[in-house]
Amino acid sequence: MSLALKLSEEYFVYSNQSNLTSIAKLLSIDSTYYSASLGFFIGKENIIAMQTDFHSQYKKLHWGVDKVTEIKPNVIEIEFSFKGTSLDGLCSNRQGREHILVIDGLIQHIAVGL
């Protein structure tokens, strides 16, 4: 298994645990994050702040990994299914695609919804 695949797998495991401390350890200090629904975030600190806010809106959430492909060296494409229950009891179910770029052993960029 390549390092990029391993880091991508860990990212989803930690996301399902809402373990933002461990997610932060996977990101480079100047990582970037783009989501079609949430926008663009620059820097580990801003990404973790956004994810902290996102996770705090749910009493239960889970990303299922439906398909993983290393489309180029260090570029992982993940098809996922998301299920969540918000604090007010509303259920969310959606599917999407995420790309993760790994440089120098850390996640440099995450793009959701491309």
Phi and psi in radians as a Rosetta constraint file:
Dihedral C 1 N 2 CA 2 C 2 CIRCULARHARMONIC -1.249 0.35
Dihedral N 2 CA 2 C 2 N 3 CIRCULARHARMONIC 2.807 0.35
Dihedral C 2 N 3 CA 3 C 3 CIRCULARHARMONIC -1.084 0.35
Dihedral N 3 CA 3 C 3 N 4 CIRCULARHARMONIC -0.689 0.35
Dihedral C 3 N 4 CA 4 C 4 CIRCULARHARMONIC -1.075 0.35
Dihedral N 4 CA 4 C 4 N 5 CIRCULARHARMONIC -0.741 0.35
Dihedral C 4 N 5 CA 5 C 5 CIRCULARHARMONIC -1.119 0.35
Dihedral N 5 CA 5 C 5 N 6 CIRCULARHARMONIC -0.745 0.35
Dihedral C 5 N 6 CA 6 C 6 CIRCULARHARMONIC -1.081 0.35
Dihedral N 6 CA 6 C 6 N 7 CIRCULARHARMONIC -0.810 0.35
Dihedral C 6 N 7 CA 7 C 7 CIRCULARHARMONIC -1.136 0.35
Dihedral N 7 CA 7 C 7 N 8 CIRCULARHARMONIC -0.673 0.35
Dihedral C 7 N 8 CA 8 C 8 CIRCULARHARMONIC -1.121 0.35
Dihedral N 8 CA 8 C 8 N 9 CIRCULARHARMONIC -0.727 0.35
Dihedral C 8 N 9 CA 9 C 9 CIRCULARHARMONIC -1.094 0.35
Dihedral N 9 CA 9 C 9 N 10 CIRCULARHARMONIC -0.800 0.35
Dihedral C 9 N 10 CA 10 C 10 CIRCULARHARMONIC -1.076 0.35
Dihedral N 10 CA 10 C 10 N 11 CIRCULARHARMONIC -0.697 0.35
Dihedral C 10 N 11 CA 11 C 11 CIRCULARHARMONIC -1.013 0.35
Dihedral N 11 CA 11 C 11 N 12 CIRCULARHARMONIC -0.764 0.35
Dihedral C 11 N 12 CA 12 C 12 CIRCULARHARMONIC -1.238 0.35
Dihedral N 12 CA 12 C 12 N 13 CIRCULARHARMONIC -0.674 0.35
Dihedral C 12 N 13 CA 13 C 13 CIRCULARHARMONIC -1.042 0.35
Dihedral N 13 CA 13 C 13 N 14 CIRCULARHARMONIC -0.868 0.35
Dihedral C 13 N 14 CA 14 C 14 CIRCULARHARMONIC -1.161 0.35
Dihedral N 14 CA 14 C 14 N 15 CIRCULARHARMONIC -0.613 0.35
Dihedral C 14 N 15 CA 15 C 15 CIRCULARHARMONIC -1.097 0.35
Dihedral N 15 CA 15 C 15 N 16 CIRCULARHARMONIC -0.726 0.35
Dihedral C 15 N 16 CA 16 C 16 CIRCULARHARMONIC -1.179 0.35
Dihedral N 16 CA 16 C 16 N 17 CIRCULARHARMONIC -0.400 0.35
Dihedral C 16 N 17 CA 17 C 17 CIRCULARHARMONIC -1.614 0.35
Dihedral N 17 CA 17 C 17 N 18 CIRCULARHARMONIC -0.060 0.35
Dihedral C 17 N 18 CA 18 C 18 CIRCULARHARMONIC 0.918 0.35
Dihedral N 18 CA 18 C 18 N 19 CIRCULARHARMONIC 0.658 0.35
Dihedral C 18 N 19 CA 19 C 19 CIRCULARHARMONIC -1.610 0.35
Dihedral N 19 CA 19 C 19 N 20 CIRCULARHARMONIC 1.387 0.35
Dihedral C 19 N 20 CA 20 C 20 CIRCULARHARMONIC -1.224 0.35
Dihedral N 20 CA 20 C 20 N 21 CIRCULARHARMONIC -0.459 0.35
Dihedral C 20 N 21 CA 21 C 21 CIRCULARHARMONIC -1.116 0.35
Dihedral N 21 CA 21 C 21 N 22 CIRCULARHARMONIC -0.769 0.35
Dihedral C 21 N 22 CA 22 C 22 CIRCULARHARMONIC -1.249 0.35
Dihedral N 22 CA 22 C 22 N 23 CIRCULARHARMONIC -0.624 0.35
Dihedral C 22 N 23 CA 23 C 23 CIRCULARHARMONIC -1.050 0.35
Dihedral N 23 CA 23 C 23 N 24 CIRCULARHARMONIC -0.773 0.35
Dihedral C 23 N 24 CA 24 C 24 CIRCULARHARMONIC -1.002 0.35
Dihedral N 24 CA 24 C 24 N 25 CIRCULARHARMONIC -0.613 0.35
Dihedral C 24 N 25 CA 25 C 25 CIRCULARHARMONIC -1.206 0.35
Dihedral N 25 CA 25 C 25 N 26 CIRCULARHARMONIC -0.336 0.35
Dihedral C 25 N 26 CA 26 C 26 CIRCULARHARMONIC -1.482 0.35
Dihedral N 26 CA 26 C 26 N 27 CIRCULARHARMONIC -0.296 0.35
Dihedral C 26 N 27 CA 27 C 27 CIRCULARHARMONIC -1.675 0.35
Dihedral N 27 CA 27 C 27 N 28 CIRCULARHARMONIC 2.501 0.35
Dihedral C 27 N 28 CA 28 C 28 CIRCULARHARMONIC -1.298 0.35
Dihedral N 28 CA 28 C 28 N 29 CIRCULARHARMONIC 2.789 0.35
Dihedral C 28 N 29 CA 29 C 29 CIRCULARHARMONIC -1.042 0.35
Dihedral N 29 CA 29 C 29 N 30 CIRCULARHARMONIC -0.561 0.35
Dihedral C 29 N 30 CA 30 C 30 CIRCULARHARMONIC -1.905 0.35
Dihedral N 30 CA 30 C 30 N 31 CIRCULARHARMONIC 0.511 0.35
Dihedral C 30 N 31 CA 31 C 31 CIRCULARHARMONIC -1.010 0.35
Dihedral N 31 CA 31 C 31 N 32 CIRCULARHARMONIC 2.721 0.35
Dihedral C 31 N 32 CA 32 C 32 CIRCULARHARMONIC -2.192 0.35
Dihedral N 32 CA 32 C 32 N 33 CIRCULARHARMONIC 2.708 0.35
Dihedral C 32 N 33 CA 33 C 33 CIRCULARHARMONIC -2.465 0.35
Dihedral N 33 CA 33 C 33 N 34 CIRCULARHARMONIC 2.310 0.35
Dihedral C 33 N 34 CA 34 C 34 CIRCULARHARMONIC -2.267 0.35
Dihedral N 34 CA 34 C 34 N 35 CIRCULARHARMONIC 2.334 0.35
Dihedral C 34 N 35 CA 35 C 35 CIRCULARHARMONIC -2.317 0.35
Dihedral N 35 CA 35 C 35 N 36 CIRCULARHARMONIC 2.336 0.35
Dihedral C 35 N 36 CA 36 C 36 CIRCULARHARMONIC -1.029 0.35
Dihedral N 36 CA 36 C 36 N 37 CIRCULARHARMONIC -0.511 0.35
Dihedral C 36 N 37 CA 37 C 37 CIRCULARHARMONIC -1.668 0.35
Dihedral N 37 CA 37 C 37 N 38 CIRCULARHARMONIC -0.459 0.35
Dihedral C 37 N 38 CA 38 C 38 CIRCULARHARMONIC -1.872 0.35
Dihedral N 38 CA 38 C 38 N 39 CIRCULARHARMONIC -0.354 0.35
Dihedral C 38 N 39 CA 39 C 39 CIRCULARHARMONIC 1.788 0.35
Dihedral N 39 CA 39 C 39 N 40 CIRCULARHARMONIC -2.756 0.35
Dihedral C 39 N 40 CA 40 C 40 CIRCULARHARMONIC -1.971 0.35
Dihedral N 40 CA 40 C 40 N 41 CIRCULARHARMONIC 2.375 0.35
Dihedral C 40 N 41 CA 41 C 41 CIRCULARHARMONIC -2.284 0.35
Dihedral N 41 CA 41 C 41 N 42 CIRCULARHARMONIC 2.375 0.35
Dihedral C 41 N 42 CA 42 C 42 CIRCULARHARMONIC -2.072 0.35
Dihedral N 42 CA 42 C 42 N 43 CIRCULARHARMONIC 2.186 0.35
Dihedral C 42 N 43 CA 43 C 43 CIRCULARHARMONIC 1.673 0.35
Dihedral N 43 CA 43 C 43 N 44 CIRCULARHARMONIC 2.489 0.35
Dihedral C 43 N 44 CA 44 C 44 CIRCULARHARMONIC -0.935 0.35
Dihedral N 44 CA 44 C 44 N 45 CIRCULARHARMONIC -0.794 0.35
Dihedral C 44 N 45 CA 45 C 45 CIRCULARHARMONIC -1.042 0.35
Dihedral N 45 CA 45 C 45 N 46 CIRCULARHARMONIC -0.764 0.35
Dihedral C 45 N 46 CA 46 C 46 CIRCULARHARMONIC -1.219 0.35
Dihedral N 46 CA 46 C 46 N 47 CIRCULARHARMONIC -0.630 0.35
Dihedral C 46 N 47 CA 47 C 47 CIRCULARHARMONIC -1.143 0.35
Dihedral N 47 CA 47 C 47 N 48 CIRCULARHARMONIC -0.800 0.35
Dihedral C 47 N 48 CA 48 C 48 CIRCULARHARMONIC -1.150 0.35
Dihedral N 48 CA 48 C 48 N 49 CIRCULARHARMONIC -0.658 0.35
Dihedral C 48 N 49 CA 49 C 49 CIRCULARHARMONIC -1.080 0.35
Dihedral N 49 CA 49 C 49 N 50 CIRCULARHARMONIC -0.770 0.35
Dihedral C 49 N 50 CA 50 C 50 CIRCULARHARMONIC -1.096 0.35
Dihedral N 50 CA 50 C 50 N 51 CIRCULARHARMONIC -0.780 0.35
Dihedral C 50 N 51 CA 51 C 51 CIRCULARHARMONIC -1.184 0.35
Dihedral N 51 CA 51 C 51 N 52 CIRCULARHARMONIC -0.610 0.35
Dihedral C 51 N 52 CA 52 C 52 CIRCULARHARMONIC -1.058 0.35
Dihedral N 52 CA 52 C 52 N 53 CIRCULARHARMONIC -0.797 0.35
Dihedral C 52 N 53 CA 53 C 53 CIRCULARHARMONIC -1.106 0.35
Dihedral N 53 CA 53 C 53 N 54 CIRCULARHARMONIC -0.784 0.35
Dihedral C 53 N 54 CA 54 C 54 CIRCULARHARMONIC -1.054 0.35
Dihedral N 54 CA 54 C 54 N 55 CIRCULARHARMONIC -0.891 0.35
Dihedral C 54 N 55 CA 55 C 55 CIRCULARHARMONIC -1.109 0.35
Dihedral N 55 CA 55 C 55 N 56 CIRCULARHARMONIC -0.572 0.35
Dihedral C 55 N 56 CA 56 C 56 CIRCULARHARMONIC -1.218 0.35
Dihedral N 56 CA 56 C 56 N 57 CIRCULARHARMONIC -0.222 0.35
Dihedral C 56 N 57 CA 57 C 57 CIRCULARHARMONIC -1.493 0.35
Dihedral N 57 CA 57 C 57 N 58 CIRCULARHARMONIC -0.068 0.35
Dihedral C 57 N 58 CA 58 C 58 CIRCULARHARMONIC -2.163 0.35
Dihedral N 58 CA 58 C 58 N 59 CIRCULARHARMONIC 2.432 0.35
Dihedral C 58 N 59 CA 59 C 59 CIRCULARHARMONIC -1.568 0.35
Dihedral N 59 CA 59 C 59 N 60 CIRCULARHARMONIC -0.288 0.35
Dihedral C 59 N 60 CA 60 C 60 CIRCULARHARMONIC -2.681 0.35
Dihedral N 60 CA 60 C 60 N 61 CIRCULARHARMONIC 2.331 0.35
Dihedral C 60 N 61 CA 61 C 61 CIRCULARHARMONIC -2.652 0.35
Dihedral N 61 CA 61 C 61 N 62 CIRCULARHARMONIC 2.677 0.35
Dihedral C 61 N 62 CA 62 C 62 CIRCULARHARMONIC -2.762 0.35
Dihedral N 62 CA 62 C 62 N 63 CIRCULARHARMONIC 2.302 0.35
Dihedral C 62 N 63 CA 63 C 63 CIRCULARHARMONIC -1.823 0.35
Dihedral N 63 CA 63 C 63 N 64 CIRCULARHARMONIC 2.117 0.35
Dihedral C 63 N 64 CA 64 C 64 CIRCULARHARMONIC -1.661 0.35
Dihedral N 64 CA 64 C 64 N 65 CIRCULARHARMONIC 2.329 0.35
Dihedral C 64 N 65 CA 65 C 65 CIRCULARHARMONIC -1.590 0.35
Dihedral N 65 CA 65 C 65 N 66 CIRCULARHARMONIC 1.991 0.35
Dihedral C 65 N 66 CA 66 C 66 CIRCULARHARMONIC -1.575 0.35
Dihedral N 66 CA 66 C 66 N 67 CIRCULARHARMONIC -0.585 0.35
Dihedral C 66 N 67 CA 67 C 67 CIRCULARHARMONIC -2.769 0.35
Dihedral N 67 CA 67 C 67 N 68 CIRCULARHARMONIC 2.420 0.35
Dihedral C 67 N 68 CA 68 C 68 CIRCULARHARMONIC -2.247 0.35
Dihedral N 68 CA 68 C 68 N 69 CIRCULARHARMONIC 2.294 0.35
Dihedral C 68 N 69 CA 69 C 69 CIRCULARHARMONIC -2.414 0.35
Dihedral N 69 CA 69 C 69 N 70 CIRCULARHARMONIC 2.312 0.35
Dihedral C 69 N 70 CA 70 C 70 CIRCULARHARMONIC -1.551 0.35
Dihedral N 70 CA 70 C 70 N 71 CIRCULARHARMONIC 1.696 0.35
Dihedral C 70 N 71 CA 71 C 71 CIRCULARHARMONIC -1.329 0.35
Dihedral N 71 CA 71 C 71 N 72 CIRCULARHARMONIC -0.404 0.35
Dihedral C 71 N 72 CA 72 C 72 CIRCULARHARMONIC -2.639 0.35
Dihedral N 72 CA 72 C 72 N 73 CIRCULARHARMONIC 2.844 0.35
Dihedral C 72 N 73 CA 73 C 73 CIRCULARHARMONIC -0.962 0.35
Dihedral N 73 CA 73 C 73 N 74 CIRCULARHARMONIC 2.218 0.35
Dihedral C 73 N 74 CA 74 C 74 CIRCULARHARMONIC 1.282 0.35
Dihedral N 74 CA 74 C 74 N 75 CIRCULARHARMONIC 0.159 0.35
Dihedral C 74 N 75 CA 75 C 75 CIRCULARHARMONIC -2.139 0.35
Dihedral N 75 CA 75 C 75 N 76 CIRCULARHARMONIC 1.995 0.35
Dihedral C 75 N 76 CA 76 C 76 CIRCULARHARMONIC -1.896 0.35
Dihedral N 76 CA 76 C 76 N 77 CIRCULARHARMONIC 2.351 0.35
Dihedral C 76 N 77 CA 77 C 77 CIRCULARHARMONIC -1.959 0.35
Dihedral N 77 CA 77 C 77 N 78 CIRCULARHARMONIC 2.234 0.35
Dihedral C 77 N 78 CA 78 C 78 CIRCULARHARMONIC -2.185 0.35
Dihedral N 78 CA 78 C 78 N 79 CIRCULARHARMONIC 2.197 0.35
Dihedral C 78 N 79 CA 79 C 79 CIRCULARHARMONIC -1.657 0.35
Dihedral N 79 CA 79 C 79 N 80 CIRCULARHARMONIC 2.261 0.35
Dihedral C 79 N 80 CA 80 C 80 CIRCULARHARMONIC -2.334 0.35
Dihedral N 80 CA 80 C 80 N 81 CIRCULARHARMONIC 2.820 0.35
Dihedral C 80 N 81 CA 81 C 81 CIRCULARHARMONIC -2.106 0.35
Dihedral N 81 CA 81 C 81 N 82 CIRCULARHARMONIC 2.285 0.35
Dihedral C 81 N 82 CA 82 C 82 CIRCULARHARMONIC -1.965 0.35
Dihedral N 82 CA 82 C 82 N 83 CIRCULARHARMONIC 2.322 0.35
Dihedral C 82 N 83 CA 83 C 83 CIRCULARHARMONIC -2.277 0.35
Dihedral N 83 CA 83 C 83 N 84 CIRCULARHARMONIC 2.272 0.35
Dihedral C 83 N 84 CA 84 C 84 CIRCULARHARMONIC -2.590 0.35
Dihedral N 84 CA 84 C 84 N 85 CIRCULARHARMONIC 2.685 0.35
Dihedral C 84 N 85 CA 85 C 85 CIRCULARHARMONIC -2.111 0.35
Dihedral N 85 CA 85 C 85 N 86 CIRCULARHARMONIC 2.047 0.35
Dihedral C 85 N 86 CA 86 C 86 CIRCULARHARMONIC -1.265 0.35
Dihedral N 86 CA 86 C 86 N 87 CIRCULARHARMONIC 2.961 0.35
Dihedral C 86 N 87 CA 87 C 87 CIRCULARHARMONIC -1.044 0.35
Dihedral N 87 CA 87 C 87 N 88 CIRCULARHARMONIC -0.512 0.35
Dihedral C 87 N 88 CA 88 C 88 CIRCULARHARMONIC -1.606 0.35
Dihedral N 88 CA 88 C 88 N 89 CIRCULARHARMONIC 0.180 0.35
Dihedral C 88 N 89 CA 89 C 89 CIRCULARHARMONIC 1.585 0.35
Dihedral N 89 CA 89 C 89 N 90 CIRCULARHARMONIC 0.010 0.35
Dihedral C 89 N 90 CA 90 C 90 CIRCULARHARMONIC -1.308 0.35
Dihedral N 90 CA 90 C 90 N 91 CIRCULARHARMONIC 2.386 0.35
Dihedral C 90 N 91 CA 91 C 91 CIRCULARHARMONIC -1.703 0.35
Dihedral N 91 CA 91 C 91 N 92 CIRCULARHARMONIC 2.393 0.35
Dihedral C 91 N 92 CA 92 C 92 CIRCULARHARMONIC -2.052 0.35
Dihedral N 92 CA 92 C 92 N 93 CIRCULARHARMONIC 2.355 0.35
Dihedral C 92 N 93 CA 93 C 93 CIRCULARHARMONIC -2.394 0.35
Dihedral N 93 CA 93 C 93 N 94 CIRCULARHARMONIC 2.111 0.35
Dihedral C 93 N 94 CA 94 C 94 CIRCULARHARMONIC -2.658 0.35
Dihedral N 94 CA 94 C 94 N 95 CIRCULARHARMONIC 2.808 0.35
Dihedral C 94 N 95 CA 95 C 95 CIRCULARHARMONIC -2.096 0.35
Dihedral N 95 CA 95 C 95 N 96 CIRCULARHARMONIC 2.681 0.35
Dihedral C 95 N 96 CA 96 C 96 CIRCULARHARMONIC -2.838 0.35
Dihedral N 96 CA 96 C 96 N 97 CIRCULARHARMONIC -3.050 0.35
Dihedral C 96 N 97 CA 97 C 97 CIRCULARHARMONIC -2.306 0.35
Dihedral N 97 CA 97 C 97 N 98 CIRCULARHARMONIC 2.430 0.35
Dihedral C 97 N 98 CA 98 C 98 CIRCULARHARMONIC -2.303 0.35
Dihedral N 98 CA 98 C 98 N 99 CIRCULARHARMONIC 2.453 0.35
Dihedral C 98 N 99 CA 99 C 99 CIRCULARHARMONIC -2.046 0.35
Dihedral N 99 CA 99 C 99 N 100 CIRCULARHARMONIC 2.366 0.35
Dihedral C 99 N 100 CA 100 C 100 CIRCULARHARMONIC -2.188 0.35
Dihedral N 100 CA 100 C 100 N 101 CIRCULARHARMONIC 2.205 0.35
Dihedral C 100 N 101 CA 101 C 101 CIRCULARHARMONIC -1.885 0.35
Dihedral N 101 CA 101 C 101 N 102 CIRCULARHARMONIC 2.233 0.35
Dihedral C 101 N 102 CA 102 C 102 CIRCULARHARMONIC -1.976 0.35
Dihedral N 102 CA 102 C 102 N 103 CIRCULARHARMONIC 2.242 0.35
Dihedral C 102 N 103 CA 103 C 103 CIRCULARHARMONIC -2.332 0.35
Dihedral N 103 CA 103 C 103 N 104 CIRCULARHARMONIC 2.316 0.35
Dihedral C 103 N 104 CA 104 C 104 CIRCULARHARMONIC 0.930 0.35
Dihedral N 104 CA 104 C 104 N 105 CIRCULARHARMONIC 0.682 0.35
Dihedral C 104 N 105 CA 105 C 105 CIRCULARHARMONIC 1.395 0.35
Dihedral N 105 CA 105 C 105 N 106 CIRCULARHARMONIC 0.164 0.35
Dihedral C 105 N 106 CA 106 C 106 CIRCULARHARMONIC -2.381 0.35
Dihedral N 106 CA 106 C 106 N 107 CIRCULARHARMONIC 2.774 0.35
Dihedral C 106 N 107 CA 107 C 107 CIRCULARHARMONIC -1.291 0.35
Dihedral N 107 CA 107 C 107 N 108 CIRCULARHARMONIC 2.154 0.35
Dihedral C 107 N 108 CA 108 C 108 CIRCULARHARMONIC -1.725 0.35
Dihedral N 108 CA 108 C 108 N 109 CIRCULARHARMONIC -0.606 0.35
Dihedral C 108 N 109 CA 109 C 109 CIRCULARHARMONIC -2.618 0.35
Dihedral N 109 CA 109 C 109 N 110 CIRCULARHARMONIC 2.473 0.35
Dihedral C 109 N 110 CA 110 C 110 CIRCULARHARMONIC -2.222 0.35
Dihedral N 110 CA 110 C 110 N 111 CIRCULARHARMONIC 2.277 0.35
Dihedral C 110 N 111 CA 111 C 111 CIRCULARHARMONIC -2.221 0.35
Dihedral N 111 CA 111 C 111 N 112 CIRCULARHARMONIC 2.172 0.35
Dihedral C 111 N 112 CA 112 C 112 CIRCULARHARMONIC -2.012 0.35
Dihedral N 112 CA 112 C 112 N 113 CIRCULARHARMONIC 2.261 0.35
Dihedral C 112 N 113 CA 113 C 113 CIRCULARHARMONIC 1.647 0.35
Dihedral N 113 CA 113 C 113 N 114 CIRCULARHARMONIC 0.274 0.35
